[in-house]
Amino acid sequence: MPADVPADVLADVPPAPASGPAGLTAGLGDPPGRDPAEVAAAVRAVLARPELADVPLPASGRTAARWALLRALARWDVAAGRLVEAHLDAAAILAELGGSEVLPGQVWAVWAAEPPGPGVTATPGPEGWTLRGRKPWCSGAVASTHALVTANADDGRRMFAVPLADRDRTRPVPGGWAAAGMVQTQTWSVDLDEAPAVPVGGPRAYLDRAGFWHGGVGVAACWLGGADAVLAPLAARAASGRLDPHGLAHLGAAAAAVHAAGAVLAAAAADVDAAPHDRATAEVVARRARAVVEQAATTVLDRVGRALGAAPLCLDAGHARRVEDLTVYLRQSHAERDLEVLGTLLADGATGPAS
């Protein structure tokens, strides 16, 4: 290590993502490439790992361990981590709302986007519920075996469990994704044509629970893992003594931002575990944590780009992919709109814990 790089700075920077965090992804080898089939295989391999057999549920007293696992997975591969996060979120939703058990070999998705438009309609019948309509923004449209899908019923918005084996009734719609980032997740629209569905909870149950916000922090944990991976080449350059003073300043700023975001996630996990069913607290905790992590990840993207220049973006396919994936993934945040809601909550006195 060069003498002018403080040891405590590099201590906050994760190892290069190809090596994988110890214990979880070390046995999986190098991260997958851009081929969606490689990512789907990686997701199945991750879900088959013993470490995934007993992932703590949110607000179970071990929330920090859950989010640390998600961070580690996204550090290994952002796209695969995003799909595993959705599977684990689906398992948590099913456990909380009394749905079916997630079985080995299944890959679940959560398709809950509700942009303007006609959306998906849920209709009860003598043989059960069916769904009809086009659902947009379905990550894992091809790789998933099951999905939790939101739809509009006569009594309000509901969530349904939908098996995807019958592709005549659950048809992915290829195309429409112009970005290079996250292309591996095959986030397409899915056409539902009288698709059999099982309700999970009652009207608005998915949205009105504290767990909705707990899941939102799980996404932020993946963002931070992606930031870890983008930061790793800058740390490696520093460790080899090849950073000038400007590069060292960028490293220090980025590592400080990552460290702060990690501390906020740890505090959020403690807050969630202390008030597992308090939705108002969960929303403030989640919105604050997501804002801090988004800013840290944005800082990393900016600082690493300014320190290393165009070369790794143009010549290192793995680094370029991680930057592209994280850039797209962060836009699950609604930026200033989310900050406005957080500010409104705080103005109304919803300070939450540890404020």
Protein Blocks (a to p, Z undefined) as FASTA:
>chain_A
ZZklcfklmmmpccdfklopghjlmmnopaddfblklmmmmmmmmmmpmklmmgccehio
pmmmmmmmmmmmmmmpmklmmmmmmmmmmmmmmmmnopacddehiacdddfbccedjbja
ddddfkbccdedddehiehklmpmbdcdddddfkbccdddddfklmmlmccdeehiabfg
hklnopacdddehiacddedjehklmmpmklmmmmmmmmmmmmmmmmmmmmmmmmmmmno
pacfklmmmmmmmmmmmmmmmmmmmmmmmmmmmmmmlmklmmmmmmmmmmmmmmmmmmmm
mmmmmmnommlmmmmmklmmmmmmmmmmmmmpghjmmmmmmmmmmmnopnoghZZ
